[in-house]
């Protein structure tokens, strides 16, 4: 320990550590339970459809290959532009994070998985229809 009562090596190590990097807005949105569970359901349906329908699989495989090629070309072309716009992108990202914070506060449904939202919606519709029939 140093004379002031602190552990100097621990302080030095903490100073050398990288700052905590905030996840991107896209990562935050993708991590929302409603979004991630919906993505999982759609992905499973897509995979199942490709497995069960060979003609659809052929079309999807060609489309996927095309998208990968276009994405690679777009990323390599856009990289120099993105580097120049980095300060503006950082500002836009900060606004997007704030907007997402507000959205999460005002829409708690985003914190629920798709299955629960669907079940709650079915129950609400059923009870409304039952009430209207009485």
FITIVEX-541857 format. One record per residue: z, y negated, x negated of N, C-alpha, C, O in turn; residue in one letter. Coordinates in nm, 4 decimals, padded with zeros to 6 digits. Layout:
! FITIVEX-541857
NODE       n.c3       n.c2       n.c1      ca.c3      ca.c2      ca.c1       c.c3       c.c2       c.c1       o.c3       o.c2       o.c1   r
NODE          Z          Y          X          Z          Y          X          Z          Y          X          Z          Y          X   a
...
This chain:
! FITIVEX-541857
NODE       n.c3       n.c2       n.c1      ca.c3      ca.c2      ca.c1       c.c3       c.c2       c.c1       o.c3       o.c2       o.c1   r
NODE    00.0000    00.1185   -00.0835    00.0000    00.0000    00.0000    00.0000   -00.1235   -00.0870    00.0556   -00.1233   -00.1968   x
NODE   -00.0617   -00.2276   -00.0385   -00.0625   -00.3525   -00.1131    00.0657   -00.4289   -00.0852    00.1473   -00.3872   -00.0031   x
NODE    00.0829   -00.5404   -00.1537    00.2066   -00.6165   -00.1406    00.2264   -00.6746   -00.0009    00.3393   -00.7054    00.0376   x
NODE    00.1179   -00.6902    00.0757    00.1338   -00.7464    00.2105    00.1571   -00.6385    00.3163    00.1606   -00.6682    00.4357   x
NODE    00.1729   -00.5132    00.2724    00.2060   -00.4061    00.3652    00.0861   -00.3387    00.4291    00.1029   -00.2586    00.5210   x
NODE   -00.0340   -00.3688    00.3831   -00.1523   -00.3057    00.4413   -00.2073   -00.2026    00.3454   -00.1749   -00.2030    00.2267   x
NODE   -00.2876   -00.1176    00.3957   -00.3511   -00.0138    00.3161   -00.4869   -00.0655    00.2703   -00.5839   -00.0590    00.3459   x
NODE   -00.4953   -00.1160    00.1493   -00.6161   -00.1813    00.0986   -00.7385   -00.0901    00.1003   -00.8447   -00.1360    00.1424   x
NODE   -00.7307    00.0373    00.0568   -00.8514    00.1209    00.0614   -00.9043    00.1399    00.2034   -01.0257    00.1433    00.2237   x
NODE   -00.8162    00.1520    00.3006   -00.8608    00.1682    00.4392   -00.9310    00.0422    00.4876   -01.0307    00.0501    00.5594   x
NODE   -00.8793   -00.0742    00.4488   -00.9436   -00.1999    00.4875   -01.0819   -00.2107    00.4252   -01.1770   -00.2532    00.4909   x
NODE   -01.0931   -00.1726    00.2995   -01.2224   -00.1794    00.2311   -01.3222   -00.0847    00.2962   -01.4393   -00.1187    00.3126   x
NODE   -01.2757    00.0337    00.3332   -01.3640    00.1302    00.3977   -01.4099    00.0782    00.5336   -01.5269    00.0925    00.5690   x
NODE   -01.3196    00.0186    00.6093   -01.3549   -00.0355    00.7401   -01.4564   -00.1478    00.7265   -01.5464   -00.1611    00.8094   x
NODE   -01.4422   -00.2284    00.6223   -01.5360   -00.3386    00.6012   -01.6744   -00.2874    00.5653   -01.7743   -00.3532    00.5942   x
NODE   -01.6813   -00.1705    00.5026   -01.8099   -00.1160    00.4604   -01.8805   -00.0406    00.5729   -02.0009   -00.0161    00.5641   x
NODE   -01.8079   -00.0035    00.6784   -01.8683    00.0714    00.7880   -01.9683   -00.0151    00.8631   -01.9543   -00.1372    00.8711   x
NODE   -02.0686    00.0506    00.9174   -02.1709   -00.0182    00.9949   -02.1117   -00.0669    01.1267   -02.0229   -00.0024    01.1823   x
NODE   -02.1599   -00.1795    01.1769   -02.1129   -00.2238    01.3087   -02.1613   -00.1266    01.4163   -02.2625   -00.0585    01.3996   x
NODE   -02.0879   -00.1216    01.5255   -02.1243   -00.0330    01.6354   -02.2518   -00.0868    01.6997   -02.2593   -00.2035    01.7379   x
NODE   -02.3506   -00.0003    01.7108   -02.4783   -00.0399    01.7690   -02.4738   -00.0132    01.9188   -02.4412    00.0970    01.9629   x
NODE   -02.5070   -00.1152    01.9954   -02.5089   -00.1026    02.1403   -02.6330   -00.0221    02.1802   -02.7409   -00.0443    02.1254   x
NODE   -02.6187    00.0712    02.2751   -02.7367    00.1471    02.3175   -02.8391    00.0544    02.3829   -02.8043   -00.0510    02.4362   x
NODE   -02.9635    00.0948    02.3780   -03.0673    00.0128    02.4399   -03.0505    00.0143    02.5911   -02.9837    00.1013    02.6469   x
NODE   -03.1118   -00.0825    02.6554   -03.1059   -00.0900    02.8012   -03.1688    00.0358    02.8610   -03.1194    00.0900    02.9599   x
NODE   -03.2764    00.0810    02.8009   -03.3431    00.2021    02.8508   -03.2484    00.3214    02.8418   -03.2408    00.4017    02.9347   x
NODE   -03.1763    00.3333    02.7305   -03.0801    00.4428    02.7162   -02.9680    00.4317    02.8192   -02.9235    00.5317    02.8754   x
NODE   -02.9236    00.3098    02.8427   -02.8176    00.2904    02.9427   -02.8653    00.3286    03.0821   -02.7939    00.3959    03.1564   x
NODE   -02.9861    00.2857    03.1173   -03.0409    00.3189    03.2498   -03.0596    00.4703    03.2608   -03.0241    00.5308    03.3620   x
NODE   -03.1152    00.5305    03.1565   -03.1375    00.6752    03.1589   -03.0063    00.7525    03.1670   -03.0034    00.8652    03.2165   x
NODE   -02.8992    00.6930    03.1193   -02.7696    00.7588    03.1225   -02.6945    00.7444    03.2539   -02.5915    00.8090    03.2735   x
NODE   -02.7440    00.6614    03.3436   -02.6782    00.6481    03.4740   -02.6887    00.7810    03.5485   -02.7958    00.8417    03.5515   x
NODE   -02.5792    00.8265    03.6083   -02.5827    00.9570    03.6759   -02.6951    00.9715    03.7785   -02.7600    01.0759    03.7836   x
NODE   -02.7188    00.8701    03.8592   -02.8250    00.8803    03.9597   -02.9614    00.8965    03.8930   -03.0436    00.9766    03.9376   x
NODE   -02.9848    00.8218    03.7884   -03.1141    00.8267    03.7196   -03.1297    00.9579    03.6434   -03.2331    01.0239    03.6536   x
NODE   -03.0282    00.9954    03.5675   -03.0409    01.1168    03.4860   -03.0515    01.2422    03.5721   -03.1272    01.3335    03.5391   x
NODE   -02.9767    01.2476    03.6817   -02.9862    01.3664    03.7671   -03.1195    01.3701    03.8415   -03.1750    01.4777    03.8636   x
NODE   -03.1707    01.2546    03.8798   -03.3027    01.2501    03.9437   -03.4099    01.2933    03.8450   -03.5006    01.3688    03.8802   x
NODE   -03.3997    01.2457    03.7220   -03.4945    01.2870    03.6188   -03.4902    01.4391    03.6004   -03.5942    01.5038    03.5881   x
NODE   -03.3708    01.4941    03.5987   -03.3570    01.6390    03.5840   -03.4227    01.7150    03.6976   -03.4887    01.8166    03.6757   x
NODE   -03.4045    01.6653    03.8191   -03.4653    01.7316    03.9350   -03.6180    01.7236    03.9298   -03.6867    01.8226    03.9546   x
NODE   -03.6698    01.6066    03.8979   -03.8155    01.5886    03.8917   -03.8737    01.6716    03.7780   -03.9790    01.7334    03.7929   x
NODE   -03.8051    01.6725    03.6655   -03.8511    01.7505    03.5510   -03.8549    01.8998    03.5836   -03.9497    01.9695    03.5474   x
NODE   -03.7523    01.9478    03.6515   -03.7485    02.0893    03.6906   -03.8616    02.1218    03.7880   -03.9246    02.2270    03.7773   x
NODE   -03.8871    02.0325    03.8822   -03.9962    02.0548    03.9780   -04.1312    02.0549    03.9069   -04.2180    02.1366    03.9379   x
NODE   -04.1488    01.9645    03.8124   -04.2734    01.9560    03.7357   -04.2951    02.0845    03.6559   -04.4042    02.1416    03.6568   x
NODE   -04.1913    02.1285    03.5878   -04.2009    02.2505    03.5072   -04.2294    02.3714    03.5953   -04.3129    02.4553    03.5613   x
NODE   -04.1612    02.3801    03.7063   -04.1819    02.4916    03.7988   -04.3249    02.4920    03.8535   -04.3877    02.5973    03.8639   x
NODE   -04.3747    02.3754    03.8877   -04.5111    02.3654    03.9401   -04.6120    02.4096    03.8349   -04.7068    02.4823    03.8650   x
NODE   -04.5909    02.3653    03.7118   -04.6819    02.4058    03.6042   -04.6781    02.5570    03.5827   -04.7816    02.6189    03.5581   x
NODE   -04.5598    02.6159    03.5920   -04.5465    02.7604    03.5706   -04.6101    02.8407    03.6838   -04.6657    02.9480    03.6602   x
NODE   -04.6024    02.7898    03.8050   -04.6491    02.8658    03.9211   -04.7958    02.8437    03.9568   -04.8538    02.9231    04.0308   x
NODE   -04.8559    02.7376    03.9055   -04.9947    02.7068    03.9398   -05.0746    02.6825    03.8116   -05.0722    02.5726    03.7563   x
NODE   -05.1455    02.7860    03.7646   -05.2177    02.7752    03.6373   -05.3191    02.6604    03.6319   -05.3359    02.5980    03.5272   x
NODE   -05.3856    02.6325    03.7420   -05.4836    02.5236    03.7407   -05.4148    02.3882    03.7239   -05.4641    02.3001    03.6536   x
NODE   -05.3018    02.3739    03.7888   -05.2243    02.2505    03.7741   -05.1740    02.2388    03.6306   -05.1744    02.1302    03.5726   x
NODE   -05.1306    02.3512    03.5739   -05.0828    02.3505    03.4355   -05.1922    02.3009    03.3412   -05.1652    02.2214    03.2512   x
NODE   -05.3146    02.3473    03.3615   -05.4255    02.3054    03.2756   -05.4460    02.1542    03.2833   -05.4606    02.0874    03.1810   x
NODE   -05.4470    02.1020    03.4033   -05.4654    01.9577    03.4217   -05.3490    01.8808    03.3597   -05.3695    01.7804    03.2915   x
NODE   -05.2284    01.9278    03.3836   -05.1100    01.8597    03.3292   -05.1088    01.8633    03.1765   -05.0742    01.7642    03.1122   x
NODE   -05.1461    01.9765    03.1190   -05.1485    01.9868    02.9728   -05.2474    01.8875    02.9117   -05.2185    01.8248    02.8098   x
NODE   -05.3635    01.8736    02.9743   -05.4625    01.7767    02.9256   -05.4082    01.6347    02.9405   -05.4216    01.5527    02.8497   x
NODE   -05.3476    01.6066    03.0542   -05.2914    01.4728    03.0774   -05.1796    01.4428    02.9777   -05.1720    01.3320    02.9244   x
NODE   -05.0936    01.5401    02.9525   -04.9843    01.5204    02.8569   -05.0382    01.4920    02.7169   -04.9876    01.4045    02.6465   x
NODE   -05.1400    01.5657    02.6777   -05.1991    01.5439    02.5451   -05.2585    01.4033    02.5364   -05.2438    01.3353    02.4348   x
NODE   -05.3249    01.3606    02.6421   -05.3820    01.2258    02.6449   -05.2752    01.1181    02.6364   -05.2916    01.0189    02.5654   x
NODE   -05.1668    01.1376    02.7083   -05.0575    01.0395    02.7059   -04.9959    01.0325    02.5663   -04.9654    00.9238    02.5173   x
NODE   -04.9779    01.1472    02.5028   -04.9215    01.1478    02.3668   -05.0131    01.0741    02.2698   -04.9661    00.9979    02.1853   x
NODE   -05.1426    01.0966    02.2816   -05.2384    01.0292    02.1935   -05.2356    00.8786    02.2160   -05.2319    00.8010    02.1205   x
NODE   -05.2375    00.8377    02.3421   -05.2338    00.6948    02.3737   -05.1028    00.6305    02.3287   -05.1021    00.5175    02.2797   x
NODE   -04.9939    00.7015    02.3451   -04.8637    00.6483    02.3039   -04.8590    00.6267    02.1533   -04.8113    00.5236    02.1060   x
NODE   -04.9083    00.7234    02.0793   -04.9108    00.7109    01.9338   -04.9940    00.5905    01.8912   -04.9530    00.5137    01.8041   x
NODE   -05.1096    00.5746    01.9522   -05.1961    00.4610    01.9192   -05.1301    00.3289    01.9583   -05.1361    00.2317    01.8831   x
NODE   -05.0682    00.3255    02.0740   -05.0046    00.2020    02.1205   -04.8877    00.1624    02.0309   -04.8710    00.0448    01.9986   x
NODE   -04.8082    00.2590    01.9913   -04.6925    00.2291    01.9062   -04.7379    00.1754    01.7711   -04.6834    00.0765    01.7221   x
NODE   -04.8363    00.2393    01.7112   -04.8812    00.1927    01.5794   -04.9467    00.0549    01.5885   -04.9350   -00.0250    01.4955   x
NODE   -05.0141    00.0267    01.6975   -05.0778   -00.1037    01.7152   -04.9744   -00.2122    01.7458   -04.9868   -00.3252    01.6985   x
NODE   -04.8744   -00.1783    01.8234   -04.7765   -00.2776    01.8674   -04.6690   -00.3073    01.7633   -04.6040   -00.4115    01.7708   x
NODE   -04.6493   -00.2196    01.6680   -04.5392   -00.2362    01.5729   -04.5401   -00.3712    01.5010   -04.4348   -00.4344    01.4931   x
NODE   -04.6531   -00.4186    01.4482   -04.6505   -00.5502    01.3818   -04.6136   -00.6645    01.4773   -04.5444   -00.7588    01.4389   x
NODE   -04.6598   -00.6548    01.5997   -04.6285   -00.7582    01.6991   -04.4796   -00.7546    01.7325   -04.4147   -00.8588    01.7420   x
NODE   -04.4267   -00.6348    01.7501   -04.2846   -00.6208    01.7819   -04.1970   -00.6754    01.6703   -04.0924   -00.7348    01.6962   x
NODE   -04.2391   -00.6555    01.5480   -04.1619   -00.7079    01.4344   -04.1552   -00.8603    01.4390   -04.0505   -00.9190    01.4116   x
NODE   -04.2655   -00.9234    01.4733   -04.2685   -01.0697    01.4807   -04.1864   -01.1224    01.5979   -04.1305   -01.2319    01.5913   x
NODE   -04.1796   -01.0452    01.7036   -04.1097   -01.0894    01.8246   -03.9651   -01.0402    01.8320   -03.9015   -01.0505    01.9369   x
NODE   -03.9140   -00.9879    01.7235   -03.7802   -00.9290    01.7256   -03.6715   -01.0226    01.7784   -03.5885   -00.9776    01.8574   x
NODE   -03.6673   -01.1497    01.7395   -03.5626   -01.2372    01.7950   -03.5741   -01.2542    01.9471   -03.4735   -01.2538    02.0180   x
NODE   -03.6957   -01.2689    01.9953   -03.7154   -01.2846    02.1395   -03.6796   -01.1555    02.2132   -03.6236   -01.1592    02.3228   x
NODE   -03.7119   -01.0432    02.1531   -03.6799   -00.9144    02.2141   -03.5285   -00.8961    02.2206   -03.4760   -00.8445    02.3192   x
NODE   -03.4590   -00.9382    02.1159   -03.3126   -00.9275    02.1146   -03.2513   -01.0126    02.2259   -03.1567   -00.9700    02.2922   x
NODE   -03.3049   -01.1315    02.2459   -03.2554   -01.2185    02.3529   -03.2829   -01.1562    02.4895   -03.1955   -01.1543    02.5762   x
NODE   -03.4035   -01.1058    02.5081   -03.4383   -01.0413    02.6350   -03.3504   -00.9188    02.6591   -03.3098   -00.8917    02.7722   x
NODE   -03.3218   -00.8463    02.5536   -03.2363   -00.7282    02.5652   -03.0956   -00.7670    02.6094   -03.0348   -00.6990    02.6921   x
NODE   -03.0448   -00.8756    02.5542   -02.9115   -00.9224    02.5921   -02.9073   -00.9585    02.7412   -02.8127   -00.9230    02.8115   x
NODE   -03.0095   -01.0287    02.7880   -03.0170   -01.0616    02.9312   -03.0277   -00.9344    03.0157   -02.9666   -00.9243    03.1221   x
NODE   -03.1048   -00.8390    02.9680   -03.1205   -00.7135    03.0417   -02.9877   -00.6380    03.0500   -02.9556   -00.5803    03.1539   x
NODE   -02.9111   -00.6383    02.9417   -02.7792   -00.5736    02.9434   -02.6871   -00.6409    03.0458   -02.6170   -00.5737    03.1214   x
NODE   -02.6885   -00.7723    03.0469   -02.6043   -00.8445    03.1437   -02.6477   -00.8132    03.2865   -02.5645   -00.7910    03.3745   x
NODE   -02.7781   -00.8117    03.3083   -02.8296   -00.7798    03.4414   -02.7923   -00.6387    03.4834   -02.7572   -00.6148    03.5989   x
NODE   -02.8001   -00.5460    03.3898   -02.7629   -00.4082    03.4200   -02.6137   -00.3977    03.4505   -02.5732   -00.3220    03.5388   x
NODE   -02.5326   -00.4731    03.3779   -02.3885   -00.4753    03.4072   -02.3646   -00.5195    03.5516   -02.2864   -00.4580    03.6240   x
NODE   -02.4323   -00.6260    03.5923   -02.4159   -00.6769    03.7297   -02.4672   -00.5758    03.8321   -02.4063   -00.5556    03.9371   x
NODE   -02.5788   -00.5136    03.8001   -02.6366   -00.4145    03.8906   -02.5416   -00.2964    03.9097   -02.5239   -00.2478    04.0214   x
NODE   -02.4815   -00.2513    03.8020   -02.3869   -00.1402    03.8113   -02.2633   -00.1789    03.8927   -02.2077   -00.0962    03.9649   x
NODE   -02.2211   -00.3037    03.8811   -02.1062   -00.3495    03.9593   -02.1395   -00.3564    04.1079   -02.0573   -00.3206    04.1923   x
NODE   -02.2595   -00.4024    04.1395   -02.2944   -00.4221    04.2808   -02.3497   -00.2964    04.3476   -02.3534   -00.2891    04.4704   x
NODE   -02.3923   -00.1981    04.2697   -02.4465   -00.0744    04.3265   -02.3728    00.0475    04.2699   -02.4244    00.1145    04.1805   x
NODE   -02.2551    00.0761    04.3202   -02.1800    00.1907    04.2679   -02.2511    00.3240    04.2896   -02.2155    00.4240    04.2272   x
NODE   -02.3505    00.3263    04.3766   -02.4266    00.4492    04.4002   -02.4945    00.4980    04.2715   -02.5234    00.6168    04.2572   x
NODE   -02.5195    00.4062    04.1790   -02.5826    00.4435    04.0521   -02.4954    00.5379    03.9700   -02.5448    00.6083    03.8820   x
NODE   -02.3662    00.5389    03.9992   -02.2734    00.6244    03.9252   -02.2599    00.7636    03.9872   -02.1828    00.8464    03.9389   x
NODE   -02.3352    00.7887    04.0942   -02.3280    00.9185    04.1615   -02.4524    01.0004    04.1296   -02.5613    00.9447    04.1157   x
NODE   -02.4375    01.1318    04.1180   -02.5559    01.2153    04.0959   -02.6423    01.2230    04.2220   -02.5945    01.2028    04.3336   x
NODE   -02.7674    01.2520    04.2016   -02.8642    01.2585    04.3111   -02.8190    01.3533    04.4214   -02.8325    01.3226    04.5399   x
NODE   -02.7659    01.4675    04.3824   -02.7242    01.5674    04.4810   -02.6214    01.5093    04.5786   -02.6281    01.5347    04.6989   x
NODE   -02.5269    01.4315    04.5264   -02.4244    01.3718    04.6124   -02.4863    01.2659    04.7030   -02.4528    01.2580    04.8212   x
NODE   -02.5754    01.1854    04.6489   -02.6409    01.0818    04.7294   -02.7197    01.1470    04.8430   -02.7139    01.1017    04.9573   x
NODE   -02.7931    01.2532    04.8112   -02.8703    01.3225    04.9147   -02.7789    01.3840    05.0203   -02.8055    01.3732    05.1401   x
NODE   -02.6726    01.4476    04.9762   -02.5795    01.5099    05.0712   -02.5148    01.4044    05.1609   -02.5043    01.4235    05.2820   x
NODE   -02.4719    01.2941    05.1018   -02.4105    01.1871    05.1809   -02.5102    01.1270    05.2795   -02.4746    01.0953    05.3930   x
NODE   -02.6345    01.1116    05.2362   -02.7378    01.0559    05.3236   -02.7662    01.1502    05.4398   -02.7780    01.1066    05.5543   x
NODE   -02.7772    01.2797    05.4103   -02.8002    01.3779    05.5172   -02.6856    01.3758    05.6178   -02.7079    01.3808    05.7388   x
NODE   -02.5642    01.3685    05.5671   -02.4478    01.3660    05.6553   -02.4489    01.2407    05.7424   -02.4203    01.2479    05.8619   x
NODE   -02.4813    01.1273    05.6838   -02.4863    01.0020    05.7587   -02.5934    01.0079    05.8677   -02.5695    00.9665    05.9812   x
NODE   -02.7104    01.0591    05.8329   -02.8189    01.0698    05.9311   -02.7795    01.1662    06.0424   -02.8014    01.1376    06.1601   x
NODE   -02.7221    01.2791    06.0060   -02.6806    01.3773    06.1069   -02.5769    01.3194    06.2019   -02.5862    01.3368    06.3234   x
NODE   -02.4787    01.2509    06.1463   -02.3746    01.1949    06.2329   -02.4303    01.0827    06.3202   -02.3868    01.0654    06.4340   x
NODE   -02.5249    01.0075    06.2683   -02.5861    00.9002    06.3472   -02.6688    00.9586    06.4611   -02.6626    00.9100    06.5741   x
NODE   -02.7460    01.0623    06.4315   -02.8284    01.1267    06.5340   -02.7388    01.1935    06.6383   -02.7649    01.1838    06.7582   x
NODE   -02.6342    01.2605    06.5928   -02.5416    01.3253    06.6866   -02.4751    01.2218    06.7768   -02.4597    01.2440    06.8969   x
NODE   -02.4366    01.1109    06.7196   -02.3742    01.0040    06.7975   -02.4700    00.9438    06.8982   -02.4287    00.9061    07.0079   x
NODE   -02.5967    00.9341    06.8630   -02.6964    00.8769    06.9534   -02.7276    00.9718    07.0684   -02.7623    00.9273    07.1778   x
NODE   -02.7155    01.1022    07.0446   -02.7458    01.2005    07.1482   -02.6351    01.2093    07.2519   -02.6595    01.2523    07.3646   x
NODE   -02.5158    01.1698    07.2162   -02.4025    01.1821    07.3087   -02.4017    01.0756    07.4137   -02.3124    01.0731    07.4984   x
